[in-house]
């Protein structure tokens, strides 16, 4: 259902198609349409978050970091790269990677609602702060576990396991933070745009 949505435009098209399938009684009333689409959005965003958790990329990055944990100090670089790549994937998956396009939608929405929808601009402020580096700041990269390599074999295994768990935990935080911001952006920017165009 949402596996092929990688841009805000794709999400907009998805919401338009969902709105088109609704009964006329719901489409005729903007408040009902907005409420229904927000419910659909919550379900779709949750499904998208679960798809990220079950993705090959998520699994491969954990195992790649675990393997790098066997070599002293390699785990640090691999885990940072893995989390950076995954943060970018999460932004794309939730349609948040094109800040310029979302800003244009907010301006269009503000004009269409005669300035009534200042919430769209507030959402943009939140979105402006959401970047790959901001997502990574919430994950807290560290090198303390590399000291385990002092004891060969046992230390390498322990470092490998810690690397796996560390990257898994960080990627879950990336998904949760992206999902949270996506909920705001979709509910207060994309869905109101669909409702306005449906009038």
N, C-alpha and C positions, 0 to 999 in steps of 0.2 A: 504494500500500500504506500509506504513512504520511503522505501529503499532507494528510489531514484531521484529524490529531491535533494539537490546540492546547491541551490541558489534561492534568493528571496523570490525571484521571478517564478521559479518552479513551485514554490510554496503558494504564491498568489494564484497561479493556475490551478493548483490543487483545491484551494478554497473556493475559487470560482466554480469548479466542476462539482464540488460538494453542494454549493448553494443552488446550482442548477437542478440538482436531483431532489431538492426539498419540495414539499407541497406548497402550493400557491399561498395558502393561509399563513405560512411562516414567512415566505418571501415578501409578502405584501406589507408586513409590519417590520420596520427596521430594527426595533428593539428585540423582537423575537428572532429575527435572522442573526443578529449579532450574538445573542445568547446561545443559539444553537451552534453557530460556527465556533464560538469560544469553547464549547463542550467538545466539538469535533477536534479542535486544535489541541486541547489538553491530551486527548487520547492519542492523536497522531504524534505529538512531541514525545510522549512517554514511549510510544512504539519506536520512535527514531532513537531515543536514548538506549533502549534495549538492543536495537540493532547494532549500535556502536559497541555495546558491551559484548555482543556475540560475534563481532566481526573478526575476520582473519587478521586484519591489521592489529587489532587489540591483542589478540593471542600471540601473534608473531613478535610484537614489540616486547612483550613480557619474556618470552623465551630467548630472544636475542640478548636482552639484558642479563638474563640468568647465565647464558653461555659466556658473556663478557665478564661476568663476575669471577670466572676461573682464572682470568689474567689480571694481575695486580694493576690497579688504577685505570683499566680500560672501561670498567663498568660505569664510571662517572660520565665519561664522554658519550657512551652509548645510551645511557639512561636520559641524558639531557636531549640528545638528538631524537630519541624515541618519543619523549614527551612533547617536544616542539612539533614534530610531525603530527602527532595525534591531536594536539590542540588545534592545529590548522584544519585537520579533518573534521573535528567537532564543530568548528565555526562554519565550515561549508555545509555540513550535514543539517544544521539548524537554520541555514539561510542567512547567516550573520557575517559572511566574509566580505560582502560588498557594501561597506559603510556609505560610500558616495551615492549608490543607488537608493539605499534606505533613506538617506537624507533628502533626496529628491522626492520620494514618496511622502515624507513628512511635510515637505513644503506644499506639495499638491493637495494633500489632505487638509492642511490648514487653510488653503485658499478655498477649497470646496466646502468647508464647513464655516467659512467666514470667521476664522480665528477661534471658533468654539473649541477646537480640539488642540489645546496647548499641551495636552498629555503627550502627543506625538513628539514634541520637542524635548520633553523630559526623558522620554524613552531614548531619544538620540544621544542625550548626555550620558546615559548609562552605557549605551552601545559604543560611544566614543572611547570609553575607558576599557572596553573589552577587546583586548588584543592577545596575540599569542603570548607575548611577554607578560601581560597581566595575568593570564591564566596560569602561566608557569610560576609566577610569584606566589600564588596560593598553594603551590605544591611543595615548596621548600626543598631545594636540592642541597645535598650535603655529602661530604667525603669521609665522615667519621668511620663508616663501616670498612673502609679499606685497610684499617689497621689489623683486620683479621688475617691478612695474608702473611703475618709474621710466622704463624704455625702452618707449614705446608700441608696440603691435601685437606685437612680438616678445616683450615681457614678458608681455603678456596671454595669448598662445598658450602660453608656457612655464608660466605660472601655471595655466592651464586643464588642461594635461597633468599637472602636478604634483598638482593637486586630485583629478583622476581616480584617479591612482595612489595617492595618500595615503588616500583614502576606501576604495578597493578593499582596500588592505593592512589598514586598521583593521577593516573588516567581516570579513575573513578571520580576524583575531585574535579577534573577537567570536564567530564561529562555533566556532572551535577551543576557546576557553575554555568556552563554553556546552556544547559536546559533551562535554568532559572531565568537567564537573560532572554532566551528565545521566547519563553512564556510571555514576558512583558512586551517584547517587540511584536510578536504575533497578535496578542490580544489588543494592544493599543495602537498598532500601526497597520499591519497587514489586513486584519479582519475589518477594521473601520473603513479601509480603502475598498474592500470588496463590497461592503454594505453601501457605501456612497455610489459606487458604479452600478449597483443593482437598482437604484432608484429610477 
